[in-house]
Amino acid sequence: MSRPLPTVLLVPLLAGLLQAQVASAPTSQGVPGGYNAVPTDTPMVLGARQFVQAFIPSLTLEEVTRAYLKVVEGYDVKFVCRATLEDGPSLWEFVVFQNLDGNWRLLSATRLTPGSGAN
């Protein structure tokens, strides 16, 4: 007849097995509480792009090349795209917030590269 292992031996054994399983589990690409890369054609990114285009009509937004999402009592959407002003195309980064009611607010618009001159 086999005797059960004493609890003193069983707890460290189970803890070691659990730790090994956690270490071998696949990790997510995202950062908890930070921006996580998302496809550029997700509805949230498309909505943010549409909002920026309406908010800054003098800027013609083109294809979104990178997009990121952060969950914060709503959503921060950060995206990079080429945009054209009167001095030509340049690369821009926008950060847009959508609250839980669905309302948008532009947090930042940063020109990453200079324009290429008059078109």
N, C-alpha and C positions, 0 to 999 in steps of 0.2 A: 504494500500500500504506500503510495507516495504522499509526502507531507507537503502542504502549501508553503511557498516561500514566505519568510517573514516580511512584513511590511517595510522594514528598514532596508531590505535588499530589493524589494519590488519597485519602490518609488524611484530610486536612481536609475534602474533599468528602464522603466517606462519613460522617464524624462529623457534619457539618452536616445531612445527610439523616436520619440516625438521630435527632438531636436534634429535628428538625421532626416526625418521626413520634411521638416520645414526647410532645411538647408537645400534639399534636392528639389523642392517645389519650384515651378517656373515663376520667375519674377515678372511683374508687369513693367511696361516701358514707361509708365507715367510716374509722376512724383506726387505723392499725396499733398494736397493743398497748393500745388504749383500748376503751371501750365503743362498740358499734355497735348502732343501732336494729334491732329485729327485730319481726315481727308478734306481737301479744299472744296469739295462739292457737297458737304453736309448742309442740311437746311439751316443750322445755326450760323455757319460761315456765310452762306448765301444771303441770309437775312441781314447780317452785320454789314456785308458789302453793299447791299441795296440801301440800307440806312445811311451809310457814309456817302454814297453817291447822291442821295437826295439832300443830305445835310450840307454838302460842299459841291454845289452844281458846277462850279467853275473847274472842277477837277474831273477828268474823265478816267474812271477806273478801268483797268484792263484785267487780264487773267490773274487770279490769286495763285501765288507760287508756294506759299507755306501758310499753315493755319494751326492755331493752338487754342485750347479751351481750358478754362479754370472755373470750377464751381465755387461760388461765393455768394450765398443768399441771392442767387440769380446766377448769371454767367458772365465771365469776362471772355471775350473773343478777341484774340490777337491774330492779325493776318498781315502778310506781306504781299504787295502786288505792284505792278508797274502802273503808273498813273501819269497822265499828261496834263500839263499846265501850258500857259502861253509860251514858256521858254523851252518846251519840249518834254519828252518822256523822262521819267526818273523813277527810282524805286522808293516806295513808301511803306511804312509800318503803321498800322492803325490798331488801337485798342478800344473796343466798344463794350459797354456793359448793358446787359438786358436784365431788368429786375424780374421778380416773380410774377408781376402783372403783365409782363410782355413789353414793357416800355424800354426803348433804347436810349443810351446816352454815350456820346463820344468822349472818351477819356483822354486819348492822345492821338495825334497825327504827326508822325516823324518822317521827314524826308531823309532817306538813307544815302541817296546819290544825287548829285546835281543834275539839272536839266541839260539837254544836249544843244541848246540854242533855239532860235526861232524856227518854227515849222514853216 
